[in-house]
Amino acid sequence: MRQATPFKVAEEIVARGAMDSGTPGMVRTSAPPGANAMMSPVSSVDAPVQQIRNEQLSTQNKLQNTLTQAPQAAAAAKTDFEKGMLIEQNADYLAQMNLKRTMGEILVANGSGTANMQLHAKMTDPVEGVKFRNDLVTAKAMGMGVPPALVQHYLQA
């Protein structure tokens, strides 16, 4: 014979009464068997129910806040990174524009770059380029006190 507990007897009596009266929907289907007093600390008579419930809700809020803040922090970090990249690219663009403007000013100051073009033509011409470089080396050597004949001797060797 089964040992009866006061909880089991009460559960069986309620279930039989509900079935006999034609209201089977009143029979418990989802709640675990046993007394509520043994289910959780909140169910006990002397437990500070509101305090425990507030702690549970606070923990739940912290968890939910963490779950929603993580993607937001990732999106903010990505935005900050892209912003830094745009600032850097803009600075590079401005530096290139200033360089081009300065080069244009130099070309205008040299008579639209004719002096630069003439120098380039001299340097690329096979005969004129060799003569120009020899003259340049000779002038530097003379500035250092080396006789030009000695420089010419080494350039022809």
C-alpha positions as CSV (number, residue, x, y, z in Angstrom):
1,M,0.0,0.0,0.0
2,R,1.1,3.5,-0.8
3,Q,2.1,5.9,1.9
4,A,-0.3,8.8,1.7
5,T,1.0,12.4,2.1
6,P,-1.4,15.2,2.9
7,F,-0.4,16.9,-0.4
8,K,-1.0,13.8,-2.5
9,V,-4.4,13.1,-0.9
10,A,-5.6,16.7,-1.5
11,E,-4.4,16.6,-5.1
12,E,-6.2,13.4,-5.8
13,I,-9.4,14.6,-4.1
14,V,-9.4,17.8,-6.1
15,A,-8.8,16.0,-9.3
16,R,-11.6,13.4,-8.7
17,G,-14.0,16.1,-7.7
18,A,-13.3,18.0,-10.9
19,M,-13.7,14.9,-13.0
20,D,-16.9,14.0,-11.2
21,S,-18.4,17.4,-11.7
22,G,-17.6,17.5,-15.4
23,T,-14.9,20.2,-15.2
24,P,-11.7,18.4,-16.2
25,G,-10.1,21.7,-17.1
26,M,-9.8,22.4,-13.4
27,V,-7.3,19.6,-13.0
28,R,-3.7,20.7,-12.7
29,T,-1.7,19.8,-15.8
30,S,1.4,22.0,-15.7
31,A,2.1,22.7,-12.1
32,P,4.6,20.3,-10.4
33,P,3.1,18.1,-7.7
34,G,3.6,19.1,-4.0
35,A,3.1,22.1,-1.9
36,N,3.9,25.6,-3.0
37,A,5.8,26.1,0.3
38,M,8.4,23.7,-1.0
39,M,8.8,25.2,-4.5
40,S,11.0,28.3,-4.0
41,P,12.2,30.7,-1.3
42,V,9.5,33.2,-2.4
43,S,6.8,30.7,-1.4
44,S,7.8,30.4,2.2
45,V,5.7,32.1,4.7
46,D,8.4,34.2,6.4
47,A,10.4,35.1,3.2
48,P,10.8,38.8,2.3
49,V,8.9,38.1,-1.0
50,Q,9.1,41.6,-2.4
51,Q,12.9,41.9,-1.7
52,I,13.6,38.5,-3.4
53,R,11.4,39.4,-6.4
54,N,13.1,42.8,-6.7
55,E,16.5,41.1,-6.7
56,Q,15.4,38.6,-9.4
57,L,14.1,41.4,-11.6
58,S,17.2,43.4,-11.0
59,T,19.4,40.5,-12.2
60,Q,17.1,40.0,-15.2
61,N,17.4,43.7,-16.1
62,K,21.2,43.6,-15.9
63,L,21.3,40.6,-18.1
64,Q,18.9,42.2,-20.7
65,N,20.9,45.5,-20.6
66,T,24.1,43.6,-21.2
67,L,22.7,41.7,-24.1
68,T,21.4,44.9,-25.8
69,Q,24.5,47.0,-25.0
70,A,27.0,44.6,-26.6
71,P,25.8,45.2,-30.2
72,Q,25.4,48.9,-29.5
73,A,29.0,49.1,-28.3
74,A,30.2,47.2,-31.4
75,A,28.3,49.5,-33.7
76,A,29.7,52.6,-31.9
77,A,33.2,51.2,-32.1
78,K,32.8,50.6,-35.9
79,T,31.4,54.1,-36.4
80,D,34.3,55.6,-34.5
81,F,36.8,53.6,-36.6
82,E,35.2,54.6,-39.8
83,K,35.1,58.3,-38.7
84,G,38.8,58.1,-38.0
85,M,39.5,56.6,-41.4
86,L,37.5,59.4,-43.1
87,I,39.4,62.1,-41.1
88,E,42.7,60.5,-42.1
89,Q,41.7,60.2,-45.8
90,N,40.5,63.8,-45.8
91,A,43.8,65.0,-44.4
92,D,45.7,63.0,-47.1
93,Y,43.5,64.6,-49.8
94,L,44.1,68.1,-48.4
95,A,47.9,67.5,-48.3
96,Q,47.9,66.3,-51.9
97,M,45.9,69.4,-52.9
98,N,48.3,71.7,-51.1
99,L,51.2,70.0,-52.8
100,K,49.7,70.4,-56.2
101,R,48.9,74.0,-55.5
102,T,52.5,74.6,-54.4
103,M,53.9,72.9,-57.5
104,G,51.6,75.1,-59.7
105,E,52.9,78.2,-57.9
106,I,56.5,77.1,-58.5
107,L,55.9,76.5,-62.1
108,V,54.2,79.9,-62.5
109,A,57.1,81.5,-60.7
110,N,59.6,79.9,-63.1
111,G,57.7,81.2,-66.2
112,S,55.1,78.4,-66.5
113,G,57.8,75.8,-65.9
114,T,59.9,76.6,-69.0
115,A,63.1,76.6,-66.9
116,N,62.3,73.2,-65.6
117,M,61.4,71.9,-69.0
118,Q,64.7,73.2,-70.5
119,L,66.6,71.6,-67.7
120,H,64.8,68.3,-68.3
121,A,65.6,68.5,-72.0
122,K,69.3,69.1,-71.3
123,M,69.4,66.2,-68.9
124,T,67.7,63.7,-71.3
125,D,69.6,64.7,-74.4
126,P,72.6,62.3,-74.8
127,V,75.2,64.9,-75.8
128,E,73.9,67.9,-73.8
129,G,73.2,65.7,-70.7
130,V,76.8,64.4,-70.5
131,K,78.2,67.9,-71.0
132,F,75.8,69.4,-68.4
133,R,76.7,66.7,-65.8
134,N,80.5,67.2,-66.5
135,D,80.2,71.0,-66.1
136,L,78.2,70.5,-62.8
137,V,80.8,68.0,-61.4
138,T,83.7,70.3,-62.5
139,A,82.1,73.3,-60.8
140,K,81.6,71.4,-57.5
141,A,85.2,70.1,-57.6
142,M,86.5,73.7,-58.2
143,G,84.4,74.8,-55.2
144,M,86.2,72.2,-53.1
145,G,89.6,73.2,-54.4
146,V,90.3,70.3,-56.8
147,P,91.9,71.2,-60.1
148,P,89.5,70.9,-63.0
149,A,92.0,69.0,-65.1
150,L,92.1,66.2,-62.5
151,V,88.3,66.0,-62.5
152,Q,88.2,65.9,-66.3
153,H,90.8,63.1,-66.3
154,Y,88.6,61.0,-63.9
155,L,85.4,61.7,-65.8
156,Q,86.9,60.5,-69.1
157,A,88.3,57.3,-67.6
